[in-house]
Amino acid sequence: DGHMANLLGSALVLSSLRSRLRGQVKFIFQPAEEGGAGAKAMMDDGLFEQFPCEAVFALHNMPGVESGHFVFRSGPTMASSDDVFVTLQGKGGHGAMPHQSSDTLMAAASIVMALQTIVSRNIKPVDAGVISVTMIHAGEATNVVPDTCELQGTVRTFTVALLDMIEQRMREISQGICTAMGASCDFQFVRNYPPTVNHAAEAEFMRQVMADMVGPENVTPQEPTMGAEDFSYMLEKVPGAFINI
């Protein structure tokens, strides 16, 4: 796509200037960025052990940014990406006789509402976290209370410490509500991409390069976004920065 074309074009230009370069430039063609964790696969394969780097940089096309502009920030830039799966097991029954059942849908509805109290009451107001329940699967008939219900959703944070707290509270709330309503709960929390955190020195270096290219007025500070990016795995290994164009 456009990102591969940018990298190939950069390699072509810099190769033609090889005699004027000091040091080495290594071009990383990373697969499977959208959900496949290609950066993690490259880390697991020993990318930086095989090809040591003092710094690593990434550029991403950002629709909506005016042509000729760069946007970036130092520090936390993009959030972690994490999945949660909650399976409730109760006792089904007839909708006309709910007292004979253990209603997993009622428990699930209570869990969905209670999970939002983590953001409003457990997270410091100056910190940022997102908990979104995006799927509920249960039931097949209008007059039958289902015996199982499944919730799924996503969690986003900028720090691992906050993520640890959110996972713990989600587990406690889900299991506690199920116990109170006579159901059991299987809670699974899957950590996908870690937060993308730009290193200060490398981010400043990149800002200066961008300003030299397009002028400082065309280098815009970027607000942190709750989207995720697996370049974060590389930034955990080597100092660097991630920008948008």
C-alpha positions as a Markdown table, in Angstrom:
| # | Residue | x | y | z |
|---|---|---|---|---|
| 1 | Asp | 0.0 | 0.0 | 0.0 |
| 2 | Gly | 1.1 | 3.6 | 0.4 |
| 3 | His | 3.2 | 2.8 | 3.4 |
| 4 | Met | 5.2 | 0.2 | 1.5 |
| 5 | Ala | 5.6 | 2.6 | -1.5 |
| 6 | Asn | 6.9 | 5.3 | 0.9 |
| 7 | Leu | 9.5 | 2.9 | 2.4 |
| 8 | Leu | 10.6 | 1.6 | -1.1 |
| 9 | Gly | 10.9 | 5.2 | -2.3 |
| 10 | Ser | 12.9 | 6.2 | 0.7 |
| 11 | Ala | 15.2 | 3.2 | 0.2 |
| 12 | Leu | 15.7 | 4.2 | -3.4 |
| 13 | Val | 16.6 | 7.8 | -2.7 |
| 14 | Leu | 18.9 | 7.0 | 0.3 |
| 15 | Ser | 20.7 | 4.2 | -1.6 |
| 16 | Ser | 21.5 | 6.8 | -4.3 |
| 17 | Leu | 23.1 | 8.9 | -1.5 |
| 18 | Arg | 25.0 | 6.1 | 0.1 |
| 19 | Ser | 28.4 | 7.7 | -0.2 |
| 20 | Arg | 27.2 | 10.7 | 1.7 |
| 21 | Leu | 25.6 | 8.8 | 4.6 |
| 22 | Arg | 27.3 | 8.3 | 8.0 |
| 23 | Gly | 26.2 | 5.0 | 9.6 |
| 24 | Gln | 23.6 | 2.6 | 8.4 |
| 25 | Val | 19.9 | 2.9 | 7.6 |
| 26 | Lys | 17.7 | -0.2 | 7.8 |
| 27 | Phe | 14.3 | -0.5 | 6.2 |
| 28 | Ile | 11.8 | -2.6 | 8.0 |
| 29 | Phe | 9.0 | -4.1 | 5.9 |
| 30 | Gln | 6.6 | -5.2 | 8.6 |
| 31 | Pro | 3.7 | -7.5 | 7.8 |
| 32 | Ala | 0.2 | -7.9 | 9.4 |
| 33 | Glu | -0.1 | -4.5 | 11.2 |
| 34 | Glu | -4.0 | -4.5 | 11.3 |
| 35 | Gly | -4.7 | -7.1 | 13.9 |
| 36 | Gly | -2.0 | -9.6 | 13.1 |
| 37 | Ala | 0.7 | -8.2 | 15.4 |
| 38 | Gly | 3.4 | -8.4 | 12.7 |
| 39 | Ala | 5.7 | -6.2 | 14.8 |
| 40 | Lys | 5.5 | -8.7 | 17.7 |
| 41 | Ala | 6.3 | -11.6 | 15.3 |
| 42 | Met | 9.4 | -9.7 | 14.1 |
| 43 | Met | 10.4 | -9.1 | 17.8 |
| 44 | Asp | 10.0 | -12.8 | 18.5 |
| 45 | Asp | 12.1 | -13.6 | 15.5 |
| 46 | Gly | 14.9 | -11.4 | 16.9 |
| 47 | Leu | 14.8 | -8.5 | 14.5 |
| 48 | Phe | 16.9 | -6.1 | 16.5 |
| 49 | Glu | 19.3 | -8.9 | 17.5 |
| 50 | Gln | 19.9 | -9.7 | 13.9 |
| 51 | Phe | 19.8 | -6.1 | 12.7 |
| 52 | Pro | 20.8 | -3.8 | 15.7 |
| 53 | Cys | 19.4 | -0.3 | 15.6 |
| 54 | Glu | 20.1 | 2.8 | 17.7 |
| 55 | Ala | 16.7 | 4.2 | 17.0 |
| 56 | Val | 13.6 | 3.2 | 15.1 |
| 57 | Phe | 11.0 | 5.4 | 13.4 |
| 58 | Ala | 7.6 | 4.8 | 11.8 |
| 59 | Leu | 5.3 | 6.9 | 9.6 |
| 60 | His | 1.6 | 6.3 | 9.1 |
| 61 | Asn | -0.8 | 7.8 | 6.6 |
| 62 | Met | -3.6 | 9.7 | 8.5 |
| 63 | Pro | -6.7 | 10.6 | 6.4 |
| 64 | Gly | -8.0 | 14.0 | 7.4 |
| 65 | Val | -4.5 | 15.5 | 7.9 |
| 66 | Glu | -3.9 | 18.3 | 5.4 |
| 67 | Ser | -1.5 | 17.4 | 2.6 |
| 68 | Gly | 2.1 | 18.4 | 3.4 |
| 69 | His | 1.5 | 18.3 | 7.2 |
| 70 | Phe | 3.0 | 16.0 | 9.9 |
| 71 | Val | 1.3 | 15.4 | 13.2 |
| 72 | Phe | 3.1 | 13.8 | 16.2 |
| 73 | Arg | 3.6 | 14.0 | 19.9 |
| 74 | Ser | 6.2 | 13.0 | 22.5 |
| 75 | Gly | 5.2 | 10.4 | 25.1 |
| 76 | Pro | 2.0 | 8.3 | 25.0 |
| 77 | Thr | 0.6 | 8.5 | 21.4 |
| 78 | Met | -1.7 | 5.6 | 20.9 |
| 79 | Ala | -3.4 | 3.3 | 23.4 |
| 80 | Ser | -3.2 | -0.4 | 24.2 |
| 81 | Ser | -5.6 | -2.7 | 22.5 |
| 82 | Asp | -7.2 | -5.4 | 24.7 |
| 83 | Asp | -10.2 | -7.8 | 24.4 |
| 84 | Val | -12.5 | -9.0 | 27.1 |
| 85 | Phe | -14.8 | -12.1 | 27.0 |
| 86 | Val | -17.3 | -12.8 | 29.7 |
| 87 | Thr | -19.4 | -16.0 | 29.5 |
| 88 | Leu | -22.2 | -16.2 | 32.0 |
| 89 | Gln | -23.8 | -19.6 | 32.9 |
| 90 | Gly | -27.1 | -19.7 | 34.8 |
| 91 | Lys | -30.4 | -21.6 | 34.7 |
| 92 | Gly | -32.8 | -21.2 | 31.9 |
| 93 | Gly | -36.5 | -21.2 | 32.1 |
| 94 | His | -39.8 | -20.0 | 30.8 |
| 95 | Gly | -40.2 | -16.2 | 30.5 |
| 96 | Ala | -43.5 | -16.4 | 32.2 |
| 97 | Met | -41.9 | -18.0 | 35.3 |
| 98 | Pro | -38.7 | -16.0 | 35.8 |
| 99 | His | -38.5 | -17.0 | 39.5 |
| 100 | Gln | -37.6 | -20.5 | 38.5 |
| 101 | Ser | -34.6 | -19.4 | 36.5 |
| 102 | Ser | -31.2 | -17.7 | 37.1 |
| 103 | Asp | -31.4 | -14.9 | 34.5 |
| 104 | Thr | -28.0 | -14.5 | 32.8 |
| 105 | Leu | -29.4 | -11.6 | 30.7 |
| 106 | Met | -30.2 | -9.6 | 33.8 |
| 107 | Ala | -26.8 | -10.3 | 35.2 |
| 108 | Ala | -25.2 | -9.3 | 31.9 |
| 109 | Ala | -27.1 | -6.0 | 31.8 |
| 110 | Ser | -25.9 | -5.3 | 35.4 |
| 111 | Ile | -22.3 | -6.1 | 34.5 |
| 112 | Val | -22.4 | -3.8 | 31.4 |
| 113 | Met | -23.6 | -0.9 | 33.5 |
| 114 | Ala | -21.3 | -1.6 | 36.5 |
| 115 | Leu | -18.2 | -1.8 | 34.3 |
| 116 | Gln | -18.6 | 1.9 | 33.4 |
| 117 | Thr | -18.1 | 2.7 | 37.1 |
| 118 | Ile | -14.5 | 1.7 | 36.7 |
| 119 | Val | -13.9 | 4.7 | 34.4 |
| 120 | Ser | -15.9 | 7.1 | 36.5 |
| 121 | Arg | -14.9 | 5.9 | 40.0 |
| 122 | Asn | -11.7 | 3.9 | 39.9 |
| 123 | Ile | -9.6 | 5.8 | 37.3 |
| 124 | Lys | -8.1 | 9.1 | 38.3 |
| 125 | Pro | -9.8 | 11.9 | 36.4 |
| 126 | Val | -6.5 | 13.0 | 34.8 |
| 127 | Asp | -5.8 | 9.5 | 33.5 |
| 128 | Ala | -7.5 | 8.0 | 30.4 |
| 129 | Gly | -9.2 | 4.7 | 29.9 |
| 130 | Val | -11.9 | 3.3 | 27.7 |
| 131 | Ile | -14.1 | 0.3 | 28.4 |
| 132 | Ser | -16.6 | -0.6 | 25.6 |
| 133 | Val | -18.9 | -3.6 | 25.7 |
| 134 | Thr | -19.6 | -4.1 | 22.0 |
| 135 | Met | -21.3 | -7.5 | 21.8 |
| 136 | Ile | -23.9 | -9.4 | 23.7 |
| 137 | His | -25.0 | -12.9 | 22.6 |
| 138 | Ala | -27.9 | -14.7 | 24.3 |
| 139 | Gly | -31.3 | -16.2 | 23.8 |
| 140 | Glu | -33.2 | -17.7 | 20.8 |
| 141 | Ala | -36.9 | -17.2 | 21.7 |
| 142 | Thr | -39.1 | -14.4 | 23.1 |
| 143 | Asn | -40.5 | -16.6 | 25.9 |
| 144 | Val | -37.4 | -18.4 | 27.1 |
| 145 | Val | -34.9 | -17.1 | 29.7 |
| 146 | Pro | -31.5 | -18.2 | 28.3 |
| 147 | Asp | -29.1 | -20.2 | 30.5 |
| 148 | Thr | -26.0 | -18.7 | 28.9 |
| 149 | Cys | -24.9 | -15.2 | 27.8 |
| 150 | Glu | -21.7 | -13.9 | 26.4 |
| 151 | Leu | -20.3 | -10.4 | 26.6 |
| 152 | Gln | -17.4 | -9.1 | 24.5 |
| 153 | Gly | -15.7 | -5.8 | 24.3 |
| 154 | Thr | -12.5 | -3.7 | 24.2 |
| 155 | Val | -10.3 | -1.9 | 26.7 |
| 156 | Arg | -7.9 | 0.9 | 25.9 |
| 157 | Thr | -5.3 | 2.6 | 28.2 |
| 158 | Phe | -2.0 | 4.5 | 27.9 |
| 159 | Thr | -0.2 | 2.7 | 30.7 |
| 160 | Val | 0.2 | -0.9 | 31.7 |
| 161 | Ala | -0.4 | -0.1 | 35.4 |
| 162 | Leu | -3.8 | 1.3 | 34.6 |
| 163 | Leu | -4.5 | -1.7 | 32.5 |
| 164 | Asp | -3.7 | -4.0 | 35.3 |
| 165 | Met | -6.2 | -2.2 | 37.6 |
| 166 | Ile | -8.9 | -2.2 | 35.0 |
| 167 | Glu | -8.5 | -5.9 | 34.3 |
| 168 | Gln | -8.7 | -6.7 | 38.1 |
| 169 | Arg | -11.8 | -4.5 | 38.6 |
| 170 | Met | -13.6 | -6.0 | 35.5 |
| 171 | Arg | -12.9 | -9.5 | 36.8 |
| 172 | Glu | -14.1 | -8.6 | 40.3 |
| 173 | Ile | -17.3 | -6.9 | 39.1 |
| 174 | Ser | -18.2 | -9.6 | 36.6 |
| 175 | Gln | -17.7 | -12.5 | 39.1 |
| 176 | Gly | -19.3 | -10.6 | 42.0 |
| 177 | Ile | -22.5 | -9.8 | 40.0 |
| 178 | Cys | -22.8 | -13.3 | 38.7 |
| 179 | Thr | -22.4 | -14.7 | 42.2 |
| 180 | Ala | -25.1 | -12.3 | 43.6 |
| 181 | Met | -27.5 | -13.4 | 40.9 |
| 182 | Gly | -27.0 | -17.1 | 41.1 |
| 183 | Ala | -24.9 | -17.5 | 38.0 |
| 184 | Ser | -21.3 | -18.5 | 37.3 |
| 185 | Cys | -18.8 | -16.5 | 35.2 |
| 186 | Asp | -15.9 | -17.3 | 33.0 |
| 187 | Phe | -13.8 | -14.1 | 32.6 |
| 188 | Gln | -11.1 | -13.9 | 29.9 |
| 189 | Phe | -8.9 | -10.8 | 29.3 |
| 190 | Val | -6.7 | -10.8 | 26.2 |
| 191 | Arg | -3.9 | -8.3 | 25.9 |
| 192 | Asn | -3.1 | -7.5 | 22.3 |
| 193 | Tyr | -1.1 | -4.4 | 21.5 |
| 194 | Pro | 0.7 | -2.4 | 24.2 |
| 195 | Pro | 0.5 | 1.4 | 24.4 |
| 196 | Thr | 2.6 | 3.3 | 21.7 |
| 197 | Val | 4.9 | 5.6 | 23.6 |
| 198 | Asn | 7.3 | 7.9 | 21.7 |
| 199 | His | 10.7 | 8.5 | 23.3 |
| 200 | Ala | 11.4 | 12.1 | 24.0 |
| 201 | Ala | 14.8 | 12.5 | 22.4 |
| 202 | Glu | 13.8 | 10.6 | 19.2 |
| 203 | Ala | 10.5 | 12.5 | 19.0 |
| 204 | Glu | 12.3 | 15.8 | 19.2 |
| 205 | Phe | 14.8 | 14.7 | 16.5 |
| 206 | Met | 11.9 | 13.7 | 14.3 |
| 207 | Arg | 10.2 | 17.1 | 14.9 |
| 208 | Gln | 13.3 | 18.9 | 13.8 |
| 209 | Val | 13.6 | 16.8 | 10.6 |
| 210 | Met | 10.0 | 17.4 | 9.7 |
| 211 | Ala | 10.3 | 21.1 | 10.4 |
| 212 | Asp | 13.3 | 21.3 | 8.1 |
| 213 | Met | 11.3 | 19.5 | 5.4 |
| 214 | Val | 7.9 | 21.3 | 5.5 |
| 215 | Gly | 8.4 | 24.3 | 7.9 |
| 216 | Pro | 7.6 | 24.3 | 11.6 |
| 217 | Glu | 4.1 | 25.7 | 10.9 |
| 218 | Asn | 3.2 | 22.5 | 9.1 |
| 219 | Val | 4.3 | 20.2 | 12.0 |
| 220 | Thr | 1.2 | 20.0 | 14.3 |
| 221 | Pro | 1.0 | 18.6 | 17.8 |
| 222 | Gln | -1.2 | 15.4 | 17.9 |
| 223 | Glu | -3.7 | 14.6 | 20.6 |
| 224 | Pro | -3.3 | 11.1 | 22.0 |
| 225 | Thr | -5.7 | 8.7 | 20.4 |
| 226 | Met | -7.3 | 5.5 | 21.8 |
| 227 | Gly | -6.5 | 3.7 | 18.5 |
| 228 | Ala | -3.7 | 1.2 | 18.7 |
| 229 | Glu | -0.6 | 0.4 | 16.7 |
| 230 | Asp | 1.7 | -2.6 | 16.9 |
| 231 | Phe | 4.8 | -0.5 | 16.3 |
| 232 | Ser | 4.6 | -0.2 | 20.1 |
| 233 | Tyr | 6.4 | -3.6 | 20.3 |
| 234 | Met | 9.4 | -2.1 | 18.5 |
| 235 | Leu | 9.4 | 0.9 | 20.8 |
| 236 | Glu | 9.6 | -1.4 | 23.8 |
| 237 | Lys | 12.9 | -2.7 | 22.4 |
| 238 | Val | 14.5 | 0.3 | 20.8 |
| 239 | Pro | 14.1 | 4.1 | 21.4 |
| 240 | Gly | 12.1 | 5.8 | 18.6 |
| 241 | Ala | 9.0 | 7.7 | 17.5 |
| 242 | Phe | 5.8 | 7.2 | 15.5 |
| 243 | Ile | 4.3 | 10.0 | 13.4 |
| 244 | Asn | 1.4 | 10.6 | 11.1 |
| 245 | Ile | 1.5 | 12.3 | 7.7 |
